[in-house]
Amino acid sequence: MAFFMLLNTKHKFKKIDGQIVIYEEPTPKRSLKLNISIHKYIFDQQSVQQLINVSIFNTETYTGNLSNNFGFYSINLLARTVDLTALLMAFNARSTSL
């Protein structure tokens, strides 16, 4: 058949009222996922001392990071409201919504 030339293309065909109609198949729309990065220092509110080895994580997905020797951390998230928890063994866990 002559329609083998349409193989591996975006074109399709169908029969309408005895005629063959060739059309281009629409490209499916991709969902756009926006990511954000948070880069912050974490510190004790009373002493204002930077805290090291604090686990900062998303409570929904349990993905996160640790603060470094300067109290700095970086975390990548989907751009939506999430609950983050900061956990250090010597302190109580603290959660906040972003």
N, C-alpha and C positions, 0 to 999 in steps of 0.2 A: 504494500500500500504506500501511497505517497505521504502518509502521515508519520512515517519513520523519521522524516526530517525535523519533526517537532520534539523528538526524544531529547532529553537532557537540556531543555530550554524552559523558559518561564511561560511558554505558550501552551494553551490547551485548546481542545475543540469539542463542540457538541452539535448535535443535529437539532435544528429548530425549524418546524414546518417544512420538512423535506430538504432544507438547505444546511450545509455545514458551515458553522460559524467558528472562526478562529479568534481567540481572545488571549490576552495576557493575564496570567494569574496574579492577583495582588500579592505583594510582599507582606508577610505577617509583621505586625508591629511588635517591636521589642519593648519589654517593660524596662523602664529606666530606673536603676537603683542608684540613689545618691549615697555616697559615703562621706562621713566626716571624720576628721582626726582631732583628738583632744590631746594637747601637750600642756602639762601643768606640773607645778610643784605641790607636794603635799606636806603639811606641817602641823605641829601641835598648836591648837588655838591659844593655850595658856602661855607656853614658853616660846612660841613662834620658832621652835627648833624644827628643821626639816627632818622628816622621818624616812628612814631607809627600809628597804625590803617590805614595803606595804603592798599587799595584794589588792589591786583595783580591778573589779570585774563586773560584767553585765550579769545581773541576777537571773535573766531569762535564758541566756545562751551559755553562761558560765565561761565566756571568753574574756580575757583581760591581760594584764601585765603586772610586773612588779616595779616599784619605784627603785631608782638606782641609789648610789652612794651619796648623791646630792639631793635626794627626795624628788627627783624628776621622773615623770612617767609619760608614756604616750600610748594611746589606745585608739583603734579604728572601729567605727560603728556605722550602722545604717542611719541615715538622716531621719530620725523619728524619736519620739520620747522613749527613753530607756531609764531603768533604775540601775545605778551604779552603787556598788558596795566597796568600801575600803576596809580592809581587815589587817590588823597587826596583832600578833599574839599577845602583847602586853596591854592592849587597849580593847575596848568594846568595839564591835563592828558598827560602822556608820553608813547609812544609805541615803542617797539623794536622787531625785529625778532630774534629768536634763532634757 
